[in-house]
């Protein structure tokens, strides 16, 4: 990469380096002996982390409801969402690589849009993953009943939280290894399902309900759009949640070895993953078992083998679904702790969360995030069903993730306007540029409208603004502090300086 990456732009003078300790001053001098974040995640780790983030509980558990409301058109739903989010990831990649001092998208949003953006983005992303973690805890408790039907739901929920905490405390490399194997299990499971499904299709396998496996099942039961246009629209509601975590590589930027090489590799492989793991798996599922025989409350992955009379295989797939939920929760605990750690650096969170253990892990931030996952235990005993609870929390999570994705895109627009020289020199430019930013933002507006078409998702849509009201109140208090006022003043000075430099360059 060019030399421009070796030092931050003027606006970044107050940003600590990627891996600096909480005691580091803006000038870069070390004021404490706190250890630094370690770049311990190799290409192997970051690739599997990206896959693990892209293949989540939403695919394994949520796709059952998506198939039941949209039918075979769910294939196009996942393709469209994946296509749009690829451009979000490319925008994020270009921004992160424009300055290696950025630890995450919270950093570049604060730098480009102002300290308020860093505060809202960082805490909303933390909230996103806490809610997602709660959804995963709910899912795990549900799937454990496959083997232990009479077990109290709170036992597997609490056990899950304690195990994941234990996986994250030792070191970032320990997290990377755990996520590597979690993701590998998911990949092997999906590939196996596709291979077994194709064998069943070509051998015209007949299930107990006299359903014959074949690609004609994709259109033989009401066509590709059997539930009509509104059914297709409804499919976007839960499907969006399947993609949360796709931006996870952005939170690992500060702990990634050779980010200039490994981040682009991870981001560019997203389309292939979507085609294979999402589209390929769903095509096989609906070809083996007609779409109208899947239950909204069950995983279609488990249901395919169960309906085919392969009970033992269904048990294996159920274990994989369980592993997927654990992987998602594991990623959530990791990302929330790093985000809170970064917020503490900027004075947007208590200083205690900016401290690292001897093993270079933000353990205070870890304990803080895990405490909130206990809400999942409470949620298990609230509402009418596990499915209803899952829909509520996943919709709230999807809404907050769309806010974060939108901030990434808006930051990109400001970056293009304020720092055209960095964009011109970028070795990883976003394809489609400004035009695609507006296309994706319009798509997010469509998703918001889609969420209003169903009662259960509309409830979540009405509840979500409460979070932003609470953030607004917190920020109104924070902005009055001398530290924050100094950050705002420095941001305004940097913007003015960059504008003056651009004007001078144009003359």
Buried (B, 14 or more C-beta within 10 A) or exposed (E): BEEBBEEBBEBBBBBBBBBBBBBBEEEEEEEEEBBBBBBBBBBEBBBBBBBBBBBBBBBBBBBBBBBBBBBBBBBBBBBBBBBBBBBBBBBBBBBBBBBBBBBBBBBBBBBBBBBBBBBBBBBBBBBBBBBBBBBBBBBBBBBBBBEEEEEEBBEBBBEBBEBBBEBBBBBBBBBBBBBBEBBBBBBEBBBBBBEBBBEBBEEEBEBEEEBBBBBEBBBEBBEBBBBBEEBBBBBBBBBBBBBBBBBBBBBBBBBBBEBBEBBBBBBBBBBEBBEBBBBBBBBBBBBBBBBBBBBBBBBBBBBBBBBBEBEEBBBBBBBBBBBBBBBBBBBBBBBBBBBBBBBBBBBBBEEEBBBBBEBBBBBBBBEBBBEBBBBBBEBBEEBEEBBEBBBBBBBBBBBBBBBBBBBBBBBBBBBBBBBEEBBEBBEBBBEBBEEBBEEBBEBBEEBEEBBEEBEBBBBBBEEBEEBBEEBEEBBEEBBEEEEBEBBBEBBEEBBEEBEEBBEEEEE
